[in-house]
Amino acid sequence: MPSYNVETACDLVQEHQVHRDVYTSLDVFQLEMKHVFRNTWIFIGHDSQTPNKGDYFTTQVADQPVIQVRHSDDEIHVLYNRCPHKGTKIAIDRQGNTGKFFRCPYHAWSFKTDGCLLAIPLKKGYQGTSLDQTENGRGMKAVGAIKNYRGFIFARLAETGISFEDFFGGSLSSIDNMVDRAPEGRMEVAGPPLRYMHKCNWKMLVENQTDTCHPMVAHESSAGTAVKLWGEMGNPEPRPAAMQIIAPFMSPYEFFEGIGIRTWPNGHGHTGVTGSIHTDYDSVPGYFDKMVSAYGETRAKEILDENRHNTVYFPNIMVKAPLGQLRNFIPMGPDKCLVESYVYRPVGAPDELVARSAMYNRMINAPTSMVGHDDLEVYERAQEGLMSNGLEWVNIQRLYEDDENFEVEAVENGTSERQMRNQFNAWVKFMHPERDTTTGLEGTE
Amino acid sequence: MIAPSRDDLIDFIYAEVRMLDEGRFGEWIDLWMPEGHYWMPLDYKQSDPVNVTSYLYEDNFMLRLRVERLKGERTFSQKPKSRCSHVIQRPFVDEYNPGANHYVTNTSMHYVETRLDEQQLLALSATHELTVFDGAIRIANKRVDLLNCDAAFGNIQLLP
């Protein structure tokens, strides 16, 4: 496999096709980690995962171990999870409370929860050295910038670059709709995420979120069989839970064409503009009244009538606003991606809502899910199939139009692969800022 | 059947895992009371199956769907099919209450699932709530706790 730099990596993306090395090459993966995941805004966690001062939560920004921690001033900080001394990870467990400071288990260097150096044992050993003039002498390093958007914590690793608002723009309307569905206007994490390991490239998962031509094919074995079983039972009401959650995956092409796809600049987009597979859920008693009390009837209806399907926030998360779910596609290597699927409780809403979201999560997103099984099967077959030298390009041409302009919001036929092309357009843009003068990004090469 | 003996309950657990190992899923489904749930928690010592995520909390329809799907021509993740093997310890009979027709067993086991070149080993404990219905022992509920429930898994396609 050839070696790549940013210039040649960007040549792997054409308007209607991408070269398979974007999914298989270690070089390209390392360039993505160094540029795309450094220059964009990456999801870290939810602020309810660290509700009290000193609470922390460990995760990854792609291959970078980081800590989300609540500091003594109640602000959330995101720090690289390594001791500035010898590199030891400071926090090992997934979550906990560290009190007023972190303490490295190796040599007991300690740090305030904003990362600043607090103390070093036997500090006289550094007298006359220039430790205090080094970056390591200052403490644990923080990421370049962070943003708490309605409880969802995002970070940009690069010190300078595109602002949060400019990066996400109109796409924030999906997070808004998800949070607005809580009568109290805030969400809380409901338990740990499902963790599902995929032996495939992370981009396959992100692309699949707006791939509306696969459900009735890949998921016929689960959704189609559910429809058949229910029919054999005489279609009894109330319908089994699976008929609400899984059966809509068998909706015909015409349905998915009609619901539409919207794309926003910088690689964001969503399926389900006019409705979605989440529209036809049973209503939850008492919920609408609580929404009306909180927002008034007009606004409550407006919030609940928006039933977007999957919203992709480039580069690597997906939000299901009507269900209060977020999936984090964490790249671990060119052929390895950890998927963490979270459920959030809309605060002030009846428990039935979070119960439905938890049900959806285990039926669709779990390593034990019949739907997940067939998705993973096709991704892993693709990862293996892409090693074939017979054809080197991957086609993303469905409903392609000449001169597509991704810098403007657009709504298209719901079976378009435009959102996949939008993601690759953004991939080039943030891989190689010099190719694009609109971003104001720092040169990281 | 009058009240089952402790040995009857233990034999039932052995017979159940043998059905799963031999792929006799149709027979296995018939072991269930219709209102029973198969629960596999996500979190260690999880107490709530409903309002937080689990791996599985399957009602009878979902279990039937799972079994039916395994037979399908277009069940791509089962081409070729997975196989499994349970190695179980002698079950504990933790509750033996013929008066209430309610029995609880707890069984430690090693569950191996394989497909193509992959094989995975799960250590787990299974808690069965059993009852006698129509003269036979039936599963009222089953809970499976994975020892490494907090690990990231690839596909787990059959049932421990």
Interface residues (C-beta under 8 A of the other chain):
Chain A: R94 A190 G191 P192 P193 L194 R195 Y196 M197 H198 K199 A218 E220 S221 S222 G224 T225 A226 K228 L229 W230 P240 A241 A242 I246 L338 S341 V343 R345 D351 V354 A355 A358 M359 N361 R362 M363 A366 P367 T368 M370 G372 H373 D374 L376 E377 V378
Chain B: M40 L42 D43 Q46 V50 N51 V52 T53 S54 Y55 L56 Y57 D59 F61 M62 R64 L65 R66 E68 R69 G72 R74 T75 F76 S77 Q78 D150 A151 A152 F153 G154 N155 I156 Q157
